[in-house]
Amino acid sequence: MAPRLRVGICGGGIGGLSLAVALAQYPHIDVEIFEEASELTEVGAGIGLLARPWKILEKLGVDKELRDVVCFIDRWQYRKSDQPVGIPFAALPTEGLLVTVHRADVQFALARSLPKSHRIFFSKKLSMYNERPESKDVELVFEDGTSATCDILVGADGVNSATRTTLLSERAARLRFLGQPEEAAAAEACINPIFSGQIVFRALIPAERLRAVDAGHEGLVRPVQYVGKGAFILVYPVSAGTNINFVATIFDKEREDTEYAGPWVRNTDGEEVKKHFVGWEGGVHVLIDLLDTCLAWCIPLVRRLASFVSDSGRVALLGDAGHAMAPYQITGAASAIEDAYTLAALLGHATSCVSLSSVPAERAARALSVYDQIRRPVVEIAARRAKLHGRFVSFDGQLQSDSLRAAGGEDLDGWFAGMVKNWEWAWLESADSEDPETRSVESLVREGIALLDRAGGKLK
């Protein structure tokens, strides 16, 4: 029997729960989840999942619970809408697969899939962690004064991650001790999230209300993106079509990549949203007029990290905690699911075949190193692609040739071709590709396991 490994997960969102469910197949790994909220609640709105993350949910057995509430999408409609009469100019077929679903439905399905051996603790907001050399474990200190210990800590605690704060603070202190002040300052600069310059208004619109005023609205059956200069609106059905997810985004390029002192999320209403879409086509205002309340999110980003793993190798970041990115290519939740599946496979492989005399945490630390090596390049590319997509759908002039501003209208075909090219990574999944962004998750996992096996205990 292999010695047991204790994994602590900070964060009970989609990423943290996906990791816990994926680790359930390894009986020698004990899992404890520490969630800041007092219970799992229906926070958030709709998300989209492409083939890669959906296949992972299938492998975890979670898809069975979701099939009654997801919407399978065949194409994505685009309209040029910042004018009184909109132009439907392109439809993007969802090659492979695309489902839309309420975030809470995924979260609840994952929570119901947790084995009884996994424990979840609520109202546990991490304050900091301490790595204790004498006991070779990690101590978690919570804001309520309690603490816990684990062998390996995974921070899936979101964009304002306390795990990331401790990890980078300790790294900066170590770099200063080693006489590397510039590198220390670079680490510290990544502790706090930065403002993307984008504000997103999010809401759920009951489908019956939209149907009552516009029975033929395309948003009732598929994603529709209303694009225009400096802003866009995206709508798509969720919850088996009973709700329409509404996302309106405005861009403030002057504030891009700046520090932000205000609240990241606040309540507002349709009147504020309407001010940003004056002169847009009527179908846009049909949607906005149905907004009683909505949330305004100042979209935060995490600066590119040098590593997702602590210097000791016992702490790792997952999902938004390590790579919060612009939400324009439905890669946020998807990346967290892929992170989780990859990390679970590597941890399970690294620690399931060790001898009784081995220390499983040391093997796990090697798995975390490989996780960082194979996942970080993928999410860095995804972050760049998502940011570029935001520039496309807001008609950023830097992306446009003179022909896009020619008399009589824009070269929408040329615009669409460029945008599709930026999307290709999502459909070109291949086990044989050498490009990390188009390689299948399973292929990357196999590469990681091969790295572990070749290391033979000498992995740096």
C-alpha positions in Angstrom: 0.0 0.0 0.0 1.3 3.4 -1.0 1.7 6.0 1.8 -1.1 8.6 1.9 -0.8 12.1 0.5 -2.9 14.9 2.1 -3.9 17.5 -0.5 -5.5 20.7 0.7 -7.5 22.8 -1.8 -8.4 26.4 -1.1 -11.4 27.3 -3.1 -14.6 25.4 -3.8 -15.3 26.8 -7.3 -15.2 25.0 -10.6 -11.4 24.6 -10.5 -11.1 23.4 -7.0 -14.0 21.0 -7.2 -12.8 19.6 -10.5 -9.4 18.8 -8.9 -11.1 17.1 -5.9 -13.3 15.0 -8.2 -10.4 14.1 -10.4 -8.3 13.0 -7.4 -11.1 10.7 -6.2 -9.7 7.9 -8.4 -6.6 7.7 -6.3 -7.5 6.1 -2.9 -4.2 6.9 -1.4 -4.8 10.7 -1.7 -6.9 12.4 1.0 -8.5 15.6 0.0 -9.9 18.5 2.1 -11.5 21.6 0.4 -11.6 24.9 2.2 -14.2 27.3 0.8 -14.6 31.0 1.8 -18.4 31.1 1.4 -20.8 29.7 4.0 -22.3 27.4 1.4 -22.3 26.7 -2.3 -24.6 29.4 -3.9 -25.7 30.3 -7.4 -23.1 33.0 -7.8 -22.2 34.1 -11.3 -24.0 33.4 -14.6 -23.5 31.5 -17.8 -20.3 30.0 -19.1 -19.3 28.2 -22.3 -17.4 25.0 -22.6 -15.6 23.8 -25.7 -14.7 20.2 -26.5 -11.6 20.0 -24.3 -13.2 20.8 -20.9 -16.4 19.0 -21.8 -14.5 15.8 -22.5 -12.9 16.2 -19.1 -16.3 16.5 -17.4 -17.3 13.3 -19.3 -14.2 11.5 -18.0 -15.2 12.6 -14.5 -18.7 11.4 -14.9 -20.2 14.9 -14.3 -21.7 15.3 -17.8 -24.5 13.0 -16.9 -25.9 15.4 -14.4 -25.4 18.4 -16.8 -27.0 17.1 -19.9 -30.5 18.1 -18.9 -29.4 21.7 -18.2 -26.8 22.5 -20.9 -27.5 23.9 -24.3 -25.6 22.4 -27.3 -24.7 25.2 -29.7 -24.3 24.7 -33.4 -23.1 28.2 -34.4 -22.3 31.6 -33.1 -24.0 34.6 -34.8 -22.3 38.0 -35.3 -24.0 41.3 -35.9 -22.6 44.7 -36.6 -24.8 46.6 -34.2 -23.5 50.1 -33.3 -26.0 51.6 -35.8 -29.8 52.0 -36.0 -30.1 49.0 -38.4 -27.9 46.1 -37.5 -26.1 43.9 -40.0 -26.0 40.1 -39.6 -22.7 39.5 -41.3 -21.3 36.1 -40.2 -22.0 32.8 -38.4 -19.2 30.9 -36.8 -19.9 27.1 -36.8 -18.9 25.6 -33.5 -16.6 22.9 -34.9 -16.1 20.2 -32.4 -18.5 21.1 -29.6 -19.8 24.0 -27.6 -22.1 23.9 -24.7 -23.5 26.8 -22.6 -24.4 26.3 -19.0 -25.0 28.2 -15.8 -21.8 28.3 -13.7 -23.7 27.1 -10.6 -25.0 24.0 -12.4 -21.4 22.9 -13.1 -20.4 23.7 -9.5 -23.3 21.8 -8.0 -22.8 18.8 -10.3 -19.1 18.6 -9.3 -20.0 18.9 -5.6 -22.5 16.1 -5.8 -19.7 13.9 -7.4 -17.4 14.3 -4.5 -16.8 11.0 -2.7 -17.7 10.8 1.0 -14.0 10.5 1.8 -13.4 14.1 0.6 -14.3 16.7 3.1 -15.4 20.3 2.4 -15.2 23.1 5.0 -17.2 26.3 4.6 -16.5 29.8 5.9 -12.8 29.1 5.6 -11.1 32.1 4.0 -7.4 31.7 3.8 -5.3 34.4 5.5 -1.9 32.9 4.7 0.0 29.6 4.7 3.2 28.6 6.4 5.6 25.9 5.1 7.0 24.1 8.1 10.4 22.5 7.4 10.4 20.6 10.7 7.2 18.7 10.0 7.5 18.9 6.2 3.9 20.0 5.8 2.0 23.2 5.0 -0.1 25.0 7.6 -3.1 26.9 6.5 -4.2 29.8 8.6 -7.7 31.1 8.2 -9.2 34.5 9.0 -11.5 32.9 11.6 -8.4 32.0 13.7 -8.5 28.3 12.9 -5.8 26.3 11.0 -5.3 23.1 9.1 -2.4 21.2 7.6 -1.7 19.3 4.4 1.2 17.9 2.5 0.4 19.7 -0.7 -1.6 22.9 -1.0 -3.4 23.9 -4.2 -4.7 27.5 -4.4 -7.9 27.6 -6.4 -9.0 30.7 -4.6 -9.6 33.0 -7.5 -8.2 36.2 -8.8 -7.8 37.7 -5.3 -6.0 34.6 -4.2 -4.5 34.6 -0.7 -2.4 31.6 -1.8 -0.8 33.7 -4.6 -0.2 36.5 -2.1 1.8 34.3 0.3 3.6 32.4 -2.5 4.8 35.6 -4.2 5.6 37.4 -1.0 7.8 34.6 0.1 9.4 34.4 -3.3 10.2 38.1 -3.3 11.7 37.9 0.2 13.9 35.0 -0.9 15.0 36.9 -4.1 15.9 40.0 -2.0 17.9 37.8 0.3 19.8 36.4 -2.7 20.6 39.9 -3.9 18.1 40.1 -6.7 16.0 43.2 -6.0 14.6 43.6 -9.6 13.4 40.0 -9.7 11.9 40.5 -6.2 10.0 43.6 -7.4 8.7 41.7 -10.5 7.3 39.0 -8.2 5.6 41.5 -5.9 4.1 43.2 -9.0 2.1 40.1 -9.6 0.5 39.8 -6.1 -2.4 42.1 -6.7 -4.7 41.8 -9.8 -4.7 44.6 -12.3 -7.6 46.3 -14.1 -8.1 45.2 -17.7 -9.8 48.4 -18.6 -13.0 46.4 -19.3 -16.3 46.6 -17.5 -18.7 43.8 -17.9 -22.4 44.0 -17.1 -23.8 40.5 -16.4 -27.4 39.4 -15.9 -29.8 36.5 -16.5 -32.9 37.3 -18.5 -35.8 34.8 -18.1 -36.4 33.4 -21.6 -40.2 33.7 -21.2 -39.8 37.5 -20.8 -37.7 37.8 -23.9 -40.1 35.6 -25.8 -43.0 37.7 -24.8 -41.6 40.8 -26.4 -39.6 39.2 -29.3 -40.6 35.6 -29.9 -38.1 35.4 -32.8 -35.1 36.7 -31.0 -32.1 34.6 -32.1 -30.6 34.8 -28.6 -33.3 32.3 -27.5 -31.7 29.5 -29.4 -28.0 30.3 -29.9 -25.2 32.7 -29.0 -25.4 36.1 -30.6 -22.7 38.7 -30.4 -23.6 42.3 -31.1 -20.3 44.0 -31.9 -19.4 47.7 -32.3 -16.8 50.3 -31.7 -15.6 50.1 -28.1 -18.2 47.7 -26.9 -20.1 44.4 -27.5 -23.0 42.4 -26.1 -23.1 38.6 -26.0 -26.3 36.6 -25.2 -26.8 32.9 -25.2 -29.3 30.4 -23.6 -28.5 28.5 -20.4 -30.3 26.3 -17.9 -31.9 24.2 -20.7 -33.0 27.4 -22.4 -35.0 28.8 -19.5 -32.6 31.7 -19.0 -30.7 33.9 -21.4 -27.2 34.9 -20.2 -26.5 38.6 -20.9 -23.0 40.0 -21.1 -22.4 43.6 -22.1 -18.7 44.8 -22.2 -17.3 48.3 -22.5 -13.7 49.1 -23.1 -11.6 51.9 -21.5 -8.2 51.5 -23.1 -6.7 54.4 -21.0 -7.2 52.3 -17.8 -5.9 49.1 -19.3 -3.3 47.3 -17.1 -3.6 49.8 -14.2 -4.0 49.4 -10.5 -7.7 49.5 -9.4 -8.8 50.7 -6.0 -12.6 50.4 -6.2 -14.8 47.4 -5.7 -14.4 44.8 -8.5 -18.1 44.0 -8.4 -21.2 46.2 -7.8 -24.9 46.2 -8.3 -26.5 48.3 -11.0 -29.4 48.4 -13.4 -30.3 48.6 -17.1 -30.3 52.4 -17.1 -26.5 52.4 -16.6 -26.0 49.8 -19.3 -28.3 51.7 -21.8 -26.0 54.8 -21.6 -23.2 52.9 -23.2 -25.3 51.6 -26.2 -27.0 54.8 -27.4 -27.7 54.5 -31.2 -27.3 50.7 -31.3 -29.8 48.6 -33.1 -33.3 47.8 -31.7 -32.5 44.2 -30.8 -29.9 45.4 -28.4 -32.4 47.7 -26.6 -35.0 44.9 -26.4 -32.5 43.1 -24.2 -31.4 46.0 -22.2 -35.0 47.0 -21.4 -35.4 43.6 -19.8 -32.7 44.2 -17.3 -34.1 45.0 -13.8 -30.8 44.5 -12.0 -27.4 43.4 -13.1 -23.8 43.2 -11.8 -21.0 45.4 -13.1 -17.7 43.6 -13.0 -14.4 45.5 -13.5 -12.5 42.7 -15.1 -9.3 41.9 -13.2 -6.3 40.2 -14.7 -3.3 38.5 -13.1 0.1 39.5 -14.5 2.1 36.7 -16.1 3.7 34.6 -13.4 7.2 33.1 -13.6 5.8 29.9 -12.1 2.6 28.6 -10.7 4.4 26.6 -8.0 6.2 27.8 -4.9 9.9 27.6 -4.5 9.6 24.6 -2.2 7.4 22.8 -4.7 4.6 22.1 -2.2 2.2 24.8 -3.2 0.6 25.3 -6.6 -1.9 27.8 -8.2 -4.8 26.7 -10.3 -7.3 28.6 -12.4 -7.8 32.3 -11.9 -5.4 32.3 -8.9 -2.6 31.7 -11.4 -3.8 33.1 -14.7 -7.0 35.2 -14.5 -7.6 36.3 -18.1 -10.0 38.3 -20.3 -13.3 36.3 -20.6 -13.6 36.6 -24.4 -12.8 33.1 -25.6 -14.7 31.1 -22.9 -11.4 30.0 -21.5 -11.6 31.0 -17.9 -13.6 28.0 -16.4 -12.2 25.8 -19.2 -8.6 26.5 -18.2 -9.4 25.8 -14.6 -10.9 22.4 -15.5 -7.9 21.5 -17.7 -5.5 22.6 -14.9 -7.3 20.4 -12.4 -7.4 17.3 -14.6 -3.7 17.7 -15.5 -2.6 18.2 -11.9 -4.7 15.3 -10.6 -3.3 12.9 -13.2 0.3 13.9 -12.4 -0.2 13.8 -8.6 -1.9 10.4 -8.8 0.8 8.9 -11.0 3.7 10.4 -9.1 2.5 9.1 -5.7 0.7 5.8 -6.4 3.7 3.6 -7.0 6.1 4.8 -4.4 7.5 2.4 -1.8 6.4 2.5 1.8 9.7 4.1 2.8 9.2 7.0 0.4 7.8 10.4 1.3 4.8 11.0 -1.0 5.0 14.8 -0.6 8.4 14.8 -2.2 7.1 12.9 -5.2 4.1 15.2 -5.3 6.4 18.2 -5.4 8.0 16.8 -8.5 4.5 16.4 -10.0 3.8 20.0 -9.3 7.0 21.0 -11.1 5.9 19.1 -14.2 2.4 20.6 -14.0 3.9 24.1 -14.1 6.1 23.1 -17.0 3.4 21.8 -19.2 0.3 23.9 -18.3 1.8 27.4 -18.0 2.7 27.7 -21.7 -0.8 26.7 -22.7 -2.6 29.2 -20.4 -0.2 32.0 -21.4 -1.2 31.5 -25.0 -4.9 31.3 -24.1 -4.6 34.6 -22.2 -3.0 36.3 -25.2 -5.6 34.9 -27.5 -8.5 36.1 -25.3 -7.1 39.6 -25.0 -6.7 39.8 -28.8 -10.3 38.6 -29.2 -11.5 41.5 -27.1 -9.7 43.8 -29.5 -11.5 42.2 -32.4 -15.0 42.4 -31.0 -14.6 46.0 -29.9 -13.3 47.0 -33.4 -10.0 48.2 -32.0 -8.5 50.4 -34.8 -5.0 48.9 -34.2 -6.3 45.6 -35.7 -7.9 47.2 -38.8 -6.5 48.1 -42.2 -7.6 51.2 -44.0 -10.2 49.1 -45.8 -12.0 48.4 -42.6 -12.8 52.1 -42.5 -13.6 52.6 -46.1 -16.5 54.8 -47.2 -19.8 53.0 -47.1 -18.9 50.7 -44.2 -16.4 48.2 -42.8 -14.8 45.2 -44.5 -16.7 42.8 -42.2 -15.5 39.8 -44.1 -11.9 40.7 -43.5 -12.6 41.4 -39.8 -14.3 38.1 -39.4 -11.5 36.2 -41.1 -9.0 37.7 -38.7 -11.2 36.8 -35.7 -11.7 33.3 -36.9 -7.9 32.8 -37.3 -7.5 33.9 -33.7 -10.1 31.2 -32.7 -8.6 28.3 -34.6 -6.7 26.9 -31.6 -10.1 26.0 -30.1 -11.1 23.6 -32.9 -7.7 22.2 -33.9 -7.2 19.8 -31.0 -4.8 17.1 -31.9 -2.9 14.4 -30.0 0.0 14.7 -32.5 0.4 18.5 -32.6 3.7 19.9 -31.3 1.9 23.3 -30.6 0.9 23.4 -27.0 -2.3 25.4 -27.6 -3.7 22.7 -30.1 -2.5 19.6 -28.3 -5.1 17.6 -26.5 -5.1 17.6 -22.8 -4.6 13.9 -22.7 -1.5 14.3 -24.9 -0.1 16.8 -22.5 -0.8 14.6 -19.6 1.0 11.7 -21.2 4.0 14.0 -21.8 3.9 15.0 -18.2 3.8 11.4 -17.0 6.7 10.6 -19.3 8.7 13.5 -17.8 8.0 12.1 -14.3 9.1 8.6 -15.4 12.2 9.8 -17.1 13.2 11.9 -14.2 13.6 8.8 -12.1 13.6 10.8 -8.9 16.1 13.5 -10.2 13.6 16.0 -11.5 14.6 19.5 -10.7 
